[in-house]
Every structure is written in structure tokens, then in C-alpha cells.
Amino acid sequence: MTGDQRIPLADHVADAVALLGTVRRSEVVPLEGRAVGRIAVAEQRSRIDVPGHDNSQMDGFALSAAALGAIGESVTLPLGSVIAAGDAPGSLEPGTARPIMTGAPIPAGAELVIPVEESAPGRFTPSALAESTVALAPTAVEPGRFVRRRGSDTRRGDTVLREQRLLTPPRIAHLAACGIREVEVLAPVRTIVLSTGSEVRAAGEGAPDPGALFDANGPGLAAALAEAGAEVVHTGAVPDDAAALLEHLHAQILAHDADLVVTSGGVSMGAIEVVRHAAEHDGVVLAFPTIAMQPGGPQGIGTLEVAGRRVPWLAFPGNPVSALLSCELIARPALGAPSRRRLRLPLRLEAEEPSPPGLDQYRRARVLPSGRVRLVGGASSHLLGGYAAADALVLVPRGTAVVHDGDELETLLIPGGDS
């Protein structure tokens, strides 16, 4: 198939997004441990000011600037009652100081906090708190010193979470501080992952039989889909038998009430392509576009009818890098996962590298401390070790026959890689 007969990746991704839009749902989850890693469906606004009142940044003494002299000048002031975190702020008598703990509200009439370290004896003790006066030797006397102002972190009504943002531990903490107890997030899409091919074996002790290979796609795709927010309810492998493939899928979809099927292998132009053969059976509607990218050009997309409903089916190529790259570039956005960060970075190459000019080529790479990016492994789709060592994917765009040292290319940052 020539380059002009291939479809752009963006068009295929749009088809996958539309297909999975029929099964993507939302749910409301409380802000606790299981919320981490979920994707927000709608924005959230703060219900309160954070902090909700002026409060002390230090253990020390709350007082007015007028009660102090110049910097470095010692002063002895009468002591008022202690203010602890959670107390009502109360007020400050003019010309006095009140012991105040970190996070405690600033009393009316106070303008700053002098740390306890700038007092005698320099720390809070029961006997020091029992004294009627305190001697202070401040190193600074400006109003606002060590005072956290109301709303200095977040104001009521501020947007604190945007749509499609990942819930991270700091975001969860921020939401909770803003008075939010639960968030609407994408519900995980229940997904079946199957590797196809009579040569595929589950990993075990020793080497596989001659002509066979261990299944890398099942574990790899299951992990990639879970990282993108799916719930993988079943993984397995089936031989090159279309009837057996469909029987297995029917049984597992019914057993797990699955929303999505993801398979690897059986979509190319060979004589034994089990997914293509399955598409000839009743209840299967699959198209097999060839995408203008390398690796991962052969793709399948469609549905499988099970018990009166149509279950989306994404069929990826069988080579492990092609399968994982397809999951990254197609399944991940279709599941609603956040976009990866993209940068334009210069290449570091020892020699020029060829690229098919009719295709977008994705090369595995590592970002160097210098800010340049170095390719790892070759371009072949069976070189899984290079992908395992990578923390980036470099896009060599269509129309490029050769890349050179120093060329700036779009670079997709991905997790992992060797240090």
C-alpha cells in the first residue's frame, strides 16, 4: 500500500475516541487513596478561602509593630494568654504580646509574629509561659512578618481542578483543603486483553518450545491500559483460530461485563491473520485501516456483538513495540487519559538516521541531562528492550528521509527508562 493510501494517525485516533465514547462513564469518588490516578470529568472550584483566616507561620509572639522599637533593639512586653491552633482569634491589648502557636489565628490588633527563637529564653517552656512579661530581640519588625494571610493560597471560587486533570496526591490534598469531599471522575473501562497467535506461550521457567515465544503483549498492554485508567478484567492468549478467538471473547465479555476488547496480532496482510478472519463471522464489524506511521501501521477497529450489545474492539499489531506504541497513541487518548507532555528537543546522533519519508516514524529515545535527546535501540518493532530503556518517543515527521545530529523534533515524554 502506498503512502497516499494510508490514513493519518489523528483521524484514526478520532475514530477510536468516538468508538469508546459509547462506553466511557463517570462516577463520583471520595477524596481518599483510591482517588489517586483518576481523571476529573469536570472542574472544581474552592468553597472557601485557604487559609480561612490570618494565621501564624511560626511559634512565637503576636503583637503590633507599634509595640516594637528599631531592629536589634530589645523590648520587654506584658504577656497575654496563649493562642493555639483551633482557638478563636480574640484580640490583642495594645502594648502587649500574646504567645501564639504555628497555624493559630492572628488576634485582632496584631500585625506580625516574632519567632520564639528571638525571645529570652528562646523556646517555650511551662515556666516561660507562666511569666508575666517577655523580652524580645527581633531581627525584623515589619508588619506582616510570619503572618499567613487569609486566602494567600487559594481564594473562594478559584478553579482548583480542571477537566481531564489527573488526581495526584497534592491535588487531592488541595481539593480537601478547599472543602471538597468528592470528585466526579471517569469510571474505569472494563477491558479484556488478548494476545493472538499459535506461537504465543505464557512466561515460565526456561525457554519456550522451538518456534514459540513468551507473551510480552498481554502483560505489557494490560499494564499500559491500566496506567491509562482502564480496569483490565481478563488477559489471555488464543491460537490462530477465529472461532476459538470469538468463543473466548464471548465467554469473557459475559463473565466480566466487559466494555472493551483489545487484541494484539492478526491484523496484517499475511495468510494467517486471525483477527481479520474473525471479521468474516456474524456479529463482528471490523475495519482494517493502515495508518501512516511506523511502527504500528496495521490496525483494526470496530465492534463485537455480544448479548445484544456492541462491544468496542481495538485490534493492534502483534510486534510488541507496535502493540505498545498503538496503546500509547490510540487507546490512551480514547480512554480519556491526560495528554503526555510534548517538547521540541534537539537530537544527539553519532551518525545520520534514515526514516521512511511517507510515514510518521516514532523512535524510542532518552532525554539527556543536557536537554538533548538520544535514540535508543533501532527502529524495528521487535526491539522491546529499547522501549524499556526509553523515557521519550521522538516523532520523525512525514516527508523526512534522514535526520541529523542537532535536528529539533517533537518529543513525547513517557514514564520510565533506565537512569
C-alpha positions in Angstrom: 0.0 0.0 0.0 1.5 3.4 -1.0 1.8 6.3 1.4 -1.1 8.2 0.0 -3.5 5.3 0.7 -2.6 5.4 4.4 -4.7 7.4 6.8 -3.3 10.0 9.3 -2.9 8.8 12.9 -5.1 11.8 14.1 -8.0 10.5 12.0 -7.7 7.0 13.4 -7.5 8.4 17.0 -10.6 10.4 16.4 -12.4 7.2 15.3 -11.2 5.4 18.5 -12.3 8.3 20.7 -15.7 8.2 19.2 -16.0 4.4 19.5 -15.0 4.4 23.2 -17.3 7.4 23.8 -20.1 4.9 23.8 -18.7 3.1 26.9 -17.0 5.8 28.8 -18.9 6.7 32.0 -18.3 8.8 35.1 -18.6 8.1 38.8 -18.2 10.1 42.0 -15.4 9.0 44.3 -14.5 10.3 47.8 -11.1 12.1 48.2 -9.1 9.2 49.6 -6.4 6.8 48.5 -8.4 5.2 45.7 -9.0 8.6 44.0 -5.3 8.9 43.1 -4.6 8.4 39.4 -8.2 9.1 38.4 -9.2 11.6 35.7 -11.5 14.5 36.6 -14.7 14.9 34.5 -15.5 18.4 35.5 -13.7 21.4 37.0 -13.9 22.1 40.8 -13.9 25.5 42.5 -12.8 26.2 46.0 -15.7 26.6 48.5 -13.6 28.6 51.0 -10.6 30.9 51.3 -7.4 28.9 52.1 -6.2 29.7 54.7 -9.6 30.7 56.1 -8.1 33.3 58.4 -4.8 35.2 59.0 -2.6 32.7 61.0 0.9 32.4 62.4 3.6 30.9 60.3 5.8 30.3 63.4 5.7 29.5 67.1 6.2 32.9 68.6 4.5 36.1 69.8 1.8 38.1 68.1 2.0 41.8 68.6 1.7 45.2 66.9 4.5 46.9 65.1 4.0 49.9 67.3 5.0 47.9 70.4 8.5 47.4 69.0 11.4 49.7 68.5 14.1 49.6 65.8 15.6 46.4 64.5 18.0 44.9 67.0 16.5 46.9 69.9 15.4 44.7 72.8 11.9 45.3 74.3 10.1 43.8 77.2 6.3 43.5 76.9 3.5 42.2 79.1 2.2 38.7 78.1 -1.4 37.9 77.3 -2.9 34.5 77.0 -1.7 31.8 74.7 -3.4 31.3 71.3 -3.2 27.7 70.0 -4.3 26.3 66.6 -8.0 26.0 66.6 -8.6 28.7 69.1 -10.8 31.7 68.4 -8.5 34.6 67.5 -9.7 37.1 70.1 -7.9 40.4 70.4 -4.6 41.9 71.5 -4.3 44.5 74.2 -2.3 47.5 73.0 1.4 47.3 74.0 1.3 43.6 74.8 2.3 40.3 73.2 0.5 37.0 73.1 2.2 33.7 72.7 1.0 32.1 69.5 1.5 28.7 68.0 2.0 27.8 64.3 -1.3 27.8 62.5 -3.1 29.7 65.3 -5.3 32.7 64.2 -3.8 36.2 64.5 -5.7 38.2 67.1 -7.3 41.5 66.2 -4.8 44.3 66.7 -1.7 42.1 66.0 0.3 42.8 62.8 3.3 40.4 63.0 4.8 37.5 64.8 8.2 37.4 66.4 9.6 33.9 66.5 10.2 32.4 69.9 13.8 32.0 69.0 14.1 35.8 69.1 13.0 35.9 72.8 14.6 35.0 76.1 14.9 32.1 76.8 14.4 31.3 73.1 11.9 28.5 73.4 8.5 27.8 75.0 8.6 26.2 78.4 6.0 26.0 81.2 8.0 28.4 83.3 8.4 30.8 80.3 4.6 30.8 79.6 4.0 31.4 83.3 5.9 34.7 83.2 4.0 38.0 83.1 6.4 39.6 80.6 8.7 38.5 77.7 11.9 40.0 76.5 12.2 40.2 72.7 15.1 41.0 70.4 13.6 41.0 67.0 15.7 40.8 63.8 12.9 42.4 61.7 9.8 44.5 62.7 7.8 45.0 59.5 4.1 44.4 59.6 3.1 41.0 58.1 6.2 39.2 59.3 5.4 35.5 59.6 1.7 36.0 59.1 -0.1 33.8 56.6 -2.8 36.0 55.1 -6.3 34.7 54.6 -6.7 33.4 51.0 -3.0 33.7 50.3 -3.0 30.1 48.9 -6.5 29.9 47.3 -9.5 32.3 47.2 -13.1 31.1 47.4 -14.3 30.5 43.8 -10.8 29.8 42.4 -10.6 26.9 40.0 -8.6 24.2 41.8 -9.1 21.3 39.4 -9.7 21.4 35.7 -11.4 18.9 33.4 -9.3 15.9 32.4 -6.7 16.6 35.0 -5.1 13.6 36.8 -5.8 13.4 40.5 -2.4 13.4 42.2 -1.7 13.4 45.9 -1.0 17.2 46.0 -4.2 17.9 44.0 -6.2 15.6 46.4 -4.8 17.4 49.4 -5.6 20.8 47.8 -9.1 19.8 47.0 -9.7 18.6 50.6 -8.2 21.9 52.0 -10.7 23.8 49.8 -13.7 21.9 51.4 -14.3 19.4 48.6 -15.1 15.9 49.7 -15.7 14.1 46.5 -15.0 14.4 42.8 -16.6 13.2 39.6 -14.1 11.1 37.6 -14.0 8.8 34.6 -15.1 5.3 35.6 -12.5 2.7 34.5 -13.4 0.9 31.2 -13.6 -2.8 31.9 -11.2 -4.2 29.4 -10.2 -7.7 28.0 -6.7 -8.0 26.7 -5.9 -11.0 24.4 -2.7 -11.9 22.5 -3.3 -13.9 19.4 -1.0 -16.5 17.7 -0.5 -20.2 18.0 3.2 -19.5 18.8 2.4 -17.5 22.0 3.1 -19.0 25.4 2.7 -17.7 28.9 6.0 -16.8 30.5 7.5 -19.6 32.6 10.7 -21.3 33.6 13.2 -22.0 30.8 12.9 -21.2 27.1 9.7 -21.8 25.1 9.5 -24.6 22.6 11.2 -24.1 19.2 9.1 -21.8 17.1 7.2 -20.4 20.1 7.7 -17.2 22.2 6.7 -15.8 25.5 3.7 -13.5 25.6 5.0 -9.9 26.1 1.9 -8.2 24.7 -0.5 -9.4 27.3 1.3 -8.2 30.3 2.6 -5.0 28.5 -0.8 -4.0 27.2 -2.6 -4.8 30.4 -0.1 -2.5 32.3 -0.3 0.3 29.7 -4.1 0.2 29.7 -4.3 0.2 33.5 -1.9 3.2 33.5 -4.3 4.9 31.1 -7.2 4.4 33.5 -8.7 1.1 32.3 -9.7 -1.8 34.5 -8.2 -4.9 32.9 -10.6 -7.7 33.9 -9.0 -10.5 31.9 -5.8 -11.3 30.0 -5.1 -14.3 27.9 -3.8 -15.8 24.7 -5.6 -17.6 21.9 -4.3 -19.6 18.9 -4.8 -18.7 15.3 -8.4 -20.0 15.2 -11.0 -17.4 14.5 -13.8 -19.5 16.1 -11.8 -20.1 19.2 -11.0 -16.4 19.5 -14.6 -15.4 19.2 -15.8 -18.1 21.6 -13.2 -16.9 24.2 -14.2 -13.3 23.8 -17.9 -14.0 24.1 -17.4 -16.0 27.3 -15.1 -13.4 28.9 -17.2 -10.4 28.0 -20.2 -12.1 29.6 -18.3 -13.2 32.6 -16.8 -9.8 33.4 -19.4 -7.5 31.8 -16.6 -6.0 29.8 -16.7 -2.7 27.9 -13.7 -3.1 25.6 -11.7 -5.7 23.8 -8.0 -5.0 23.0 -6.2 -7.7 20.9 -2.7 -7.9 19.5 -1.7 -9.7 16.4 -3.7 -11.0 13.4 -4.2 -7.6 11.6 -1.5 -7.6 8.9 -1.6 -8.9 5.3 -0.3 -12.5 5.9 -2.1 -15.7 5.1 -2.8 -16.4 8.8 -4.4 -13.3 10.3 -6.8 -14.5 13.0 -8.5 -11.1 13.7 -9.1 -10.5 10.0 -10.6 -14.0 9.7 -12.8 -13.3 12.7 -14.1 -10.2 11.0 -15.8 -12.5 8.5 -18.0 -14.0 11.2 -21.5 -12.8 12.1 -21.6 -10.2 14.8 -18.1 -8.8 14.1 -17.8 -5.4 12.4 -14.1 -4.5 12.0 -12.3 -2.2 9.6 -8.5 -2.6 9.0 -7.0 0.8 8.1 -3.3 1.2 7.6 -2.0 4.2 9.5 0.7 6.5 8.1 3.1 5.7 11.0 5.9 3.4 11.8 5.8 1.1 13.8 2.2 0.2 14.2 0.7 0.9 10.7 -1.7 -2.1 10.5 -4.7 -1.5 12.8 -8.2 -2.9 13.4 -11.2 -1.1 14.9 -14.8 -1.9 15.3 -17.2 -3.9 17.5 -18.2 -7.4 18.5 -21.9 -8.1 19.2 -22.4 -9.9 22.5 -25.8 -10.5 24.1 -27.5 -7.7 22.1 -24.8 -5.0 22.7 -21.9 -3.9 20.6 -18.6 -4.0 22.5 -15.8 -1.8 21.1 -12.8 -3.7 19.8 -9.3 -2.2 19.2 -7.0 -4.6 17.3 -3.3 -3.8 17.4 -0.4 -5.3 15.5 1.5 -8.3 17.1 5.0 -7.0 17.3 5.5 -5.9 20.9 6.7 -2.3 20.2 3.9 -1.8 17.6 1.4 -3.0 20.1 2.6 -0.8 23.0 3.0 2.2 20.7 -0.5 1.7 19.4 -1.8 1.6 23.0 0.1 4.8 23.8 -1.0 6.8 20.8 -4.5 5.4 20.2 -6.0 3.6 23.2 -4.7 6.1 25.8 -6.5 9.2 24.3 -9.6 7.1 23.5 -9.8 6.2 27.2 -9.6 9.9 28.2 -6.2 9.8 29.8 -4.3 13.1 30.1 -2.1 14.1 27.2 1.6 13.4 27.6 3.9 16.4 27.7 5.5 17.2 24.3 8.6 19.3 23.7 10.8 20.1 20.8 14.3 18.9 21.6 17.5 18.6 19.6 18.8 15.1 18.7 22.1 13.8 19.7 23.3 11.4 17.0 26.6 9.8 16.2 25.5 9.4 12.6 22.6 10.3 10.5 19.5 8.1 10.8 17.2 7.2 7.9 13.4 7.4 8.1 10.6 6.4 5.7 9.6 9.7 4.1 6.0 8.7 3.6 5.3 7.9 7.3 5.4 9.5 10.7 8.1 7.4 12.5 8.2 7.1 16.3 11.7 6.3 17.7 12.4 5.3 21.2 14.7 7.7 23.0 16.1 9.0 26.2 16.3 12.7 27.3 19.8 13.6 28.4 20.7 16.0 31.2 21.8 18.4 28.5 18.3 18.7 27.2 19.1 16.8 24.0 17.5 13.5 23.2 19.3 10.3 22.2 17.8 7.5 20.3 17.9 4.0 21.9 17.7 0.8 20.0 16.8 0.6 16.4 13.6 1.4 14.5 12.5 -2.3 14.2 9.2 -3.1 16.0 10.6 -6.2 17.7 13.2 -4.3 19.7 11.4 -4.2 23.0 14.5 -3.7 25.1 15.0 -0.2 23.6 11.4 0.7 24.5 12.0 -0.5 28.1 15.1 1.8 28.3 13.3 4.8 26.8 11.7 7.8 28.6 10.6 9.5 25.4 9.3 9.0 21.9 10.8 11.1 19.1 8.5 11.9 16.2 10.3 12.0 12.8 7.5 13.6 10.7 6.4 12.5 7.2 8.5 14.0 4.5 11.8 13.4 6.4 14.1 10.9 4.8 17.1 11.5 7.1 17.6 13.1 10.5 20.9 14.6 11.6 22.6 15.5 14.8 21.1 18.7 16.2 17.8 18.4 14.4 14.9 19.6 16.7 12.0 17.2 16.7 8.8 16.8 18.7 9.4 14.6 21.6 6.7 12.8 23.6 7.7 12.3 27.3 6.7 8.9 28.7 7.3 7.3 32.1 10.2 5.0 32.9 13.5 4.4 31.2 16.9 3.5 32.6 18.8 6.0 34.7 
